[in-house]
Amino acid sequence: MNKKLKTILIAAAGLFLVFAIIVYSKYFTNNTKDVSKEFYVEIPTGSNYDKVLEIISPYVINSNDFKFIAGLCSYDESVKPGRFLFKKGLSSFGLVSTLRRNVPVNLAFNNQERLENLCVRISSQIEPDTTKLLSVFRDSLFLKQNGFTKDNVIAMFIPNSYEFYWNVSAEKFRDKMLKEYKKFWTLERIMKAKKLGLSPVEVMTLASIVHKETVKKDERPKVARVYLNRLEQGMPLQADPTIIYAVKLRDNDFDQIIKRVLYADLTINSPYNTYVNIGLPPGPIAMPDITAIDAVLNPDNNDYIYFCASVERFGYHEFASTYPQHQINAKKYADWLNGTGTKR
């Protein structure tokens, strides 16, 4: 090997080593600011490469290093929307790899009284906003095809935890909820509802009242039977939770706290007034949990027609088969309530 060739090879090896060091430093050394150990970054649907750079810039130490690696890995030509988990100490290569791994959201919801409230809760966990979610759930064709109305479509939601990608579309989210609803309503549950003379939506509606009446899960089958007894006898349900719902709906204020139903409230002009109207209200007054639903489907065996809150076992109720006995129980509760000074 002549001296000139040897010099060229040494120079080439040196340049390669320098290049390797540069690439290594850009690829594998930390390029993430010490914000926290772990945090999520959300890339909206339709974002381009420039938008990604804008979003991640607060977390990147050297943007040029990231751009260099993103170009080598062709990320700048294949941006994906989603929710991505950034970790402390990620290199530029690690950042690019992370931005290709969409992390699912463990979405949960319960205790929502209206579809509007539910959509606000959901939109805080996935990309579609409240307006878009409300629009797809109230779509007239969807409602007609699946036997719902705008008043009872909230019955479609079974409170639970569900896994979604953050950038799921509103339509796909809705369709998944419908699938879960149909999955929940097994043949066994449908037959139990039919035996009671109720449809699944009607079961959900009654279950929402039972859910609101008592937080005691072991008492819910007994409360469910009282309401079923009233329905069978053609009596009004006279459910205070429906009156509270009617008042909130009239006032357009579902944040207000109502601890006491007044006599004046019982005459409110509303389809949710079960003191005036016979039968079930137009739809659920809240999202019942599964224990309330199964309480309606598997009610207690009793002949009770009346009940009111107990002053001896707080959280529970006193039940009665006759009105005179109920009056005694109701007076005890009214006297106790007056003693606390509760006016509303």
Secondary structure, DSSP 4 states (H G I P E B T S, - for coil): --HHHHHHHHHHHHHHHHHHHHHHHHHHSB-B-SS-SEEEEEE-TT--HHHHHHHHGGGBS-HHHHHHHHHHTTGGG----EEEEEETT-BHHHHHHHTT-PPEEEEEE----SHHHHHHHHHTTSSS-HHHHHHHHT-HHHHHHHT--TTTGGGG---EEEEEETT--HHHHHHHHHHHHHHHS-HHHHHHHHHTT--HHHHHHHHHHHHHH-S-TTTHHHHHHHHHHHHHTT-----HHHHHHHHHHHHT-SS-------GGGGG--STT-TTTS-S--SS-SS---HHHHHHHHS-------EEEE-SSSTT-EEEESSHHHHHHHHHHHHHHHHHHT---
